[in-house]
Amino acid sequence: MAYRKLSEQVHRLSNPQRSDSFVKAFRDAVRDGQFEAAYMPERFTLPKQFSRRGTEGTYQRDAKEMLFDATPAFEKWFEQTNRDLAAARKGGTIKPTLEAVEAGLVDFKVMAAETRKKMQASYTKGQALGKSRAKGAGSKAKRK
């Protein structure tokens, strides 16, 4: 049986910025009984660089070390998980900036059509509101 530390396996990831997600998935798999692992007394530093909002610089987090049996079942799980973590993240829309438009990440024609639609809806709403107020004010003035 070949035993391996979690910290060693984290360094084998193709995208180290996803190491926190990998550790979470690893613990979930151990909890579900997909493979065996045990906590070790030491801790290790994740390679991911975290940043705090509103401040400059980065920091790193520690995780509890684990020892696991590197079975073929684990290797298969690791290959799949590593592939999933290396793929582009789902969710999160791209901010419509000049750079994003120039890079082709955001379609300018679609943005312009959405803007035109919003402006027309706002204009129509304003016109309807103005007409309703004109009707309402006229009827109140007649009652007095």
N, C-alpha and C positions, 0 to 999 in steps of 0.2 A: 504494500500500500504506500502510495506517495502522498505525504502530507505537505500542504502548502499554506503559507500565511496569506491572509486577505490583503495585506499591504503589498505583497509581491504580485498578487493577481491584479490589483488596481493599476500597477505600472505597466501591465500588458494591454490595457485598454487602448484602442486606437484614438479615442478622444478623451484626454485627461480632464477636460473641463466638465465632463459628465460623470466624474468619479463619485460625487455625492449621490447621484441617481443610481449608479451601479451598486453602491453599498446598501442603499435602501432596498433595491431589488434582490440583492444577495440575502439580506436578512429576511425578507418576505419568503424567499424560496426555502430557506432553512426552517422557518416557522411552519411552512406548508408541508415539510417533510420531503422535498425533492432531493435533498442530499444532506449529509451529516456535517455539522460544524460545532465548534466549542469556543467559548470566550477565552481569551488569554489575559493575563493581568496588565500587559502594557497597552499603550495607545500609539497611533501613528498619524502623521499629518497627511491630509488629502492633497493631491497635486492641484486641485481646482483653486483658482484665484477668485475670491469673492470681493464684491465692492459694495460699499454702503451708499445709499442715496444721499445726495447733497454734500458728500465729502470726497476728497481726493484720496487716491491710494487704494491698495487692496489688502486683504487679510486672508488667512487660511484657517481651516477648521481641523480639529482632531477627531478621530473615530476610534472606537474600541477595537483592538486587534482580535482576530478570530483565526482559528486553525481548522482546516477542513481537509477532507479526503478527496484528492483530485482523481475521481473516477471518470470513466468514459461518459457517464451520464452527466457529470458536472461539465466536462469539456464541451459536450453538445449544448448544454444550457448556456455556457459562457459564450460560445460562438454566436448563438442566436441573440443573446442579450447585447453583446458587443456590437453586432450588426444593427440592432434596433437603436442603440444609443448613438451610433455614429451617423445614422440617417439624420436628415434635417428635422429639426423640431417641428412638431405640429402646433398650430395655434399661433397666436401673436400676429397681429397684422403689421404690415410695414407702414411706417409713418410716411405720409406723402410730403417728402422734402424735394428740393431741387435736385439733390444728388440721386435720390431714388428714382425720380422721373428720368434724369439723364442716363442712369444705368439701365433703364428699362424694367426696373422692378415694379413700377407702378405705371399703369396705362393712363396717359394724359387725357386721351379722348374720353375714356370712361369717367375720369374725375370731372372733366368739363361738363359732361352730360348730367352727372349727379348734381353738380353745382347749379346748373341751369334749372333742373327739376326742383331743387330746394328753393331757389329764388322765385320761381313761378308760383310754387305753393305758398310761400310767404306773402307774395304780392296779392294773390287771390284771396287769402285769408284776411289780409288787411282791407281789401276792397269790400269784402262781405261784412266785416266788422264795422267799417265806416257806414255802409248802407243801413245796417241794423240800428246803429246809433242815431242816424238821421231820422229813421222812421220812429224810433223810440222817443227822441227829443221832441219831435213834432206832435206826437199824441199827448205828451205830458204838458206841453205848452198850451194846447187847446183846452185841457181840463181845468187849468187855473183860470 
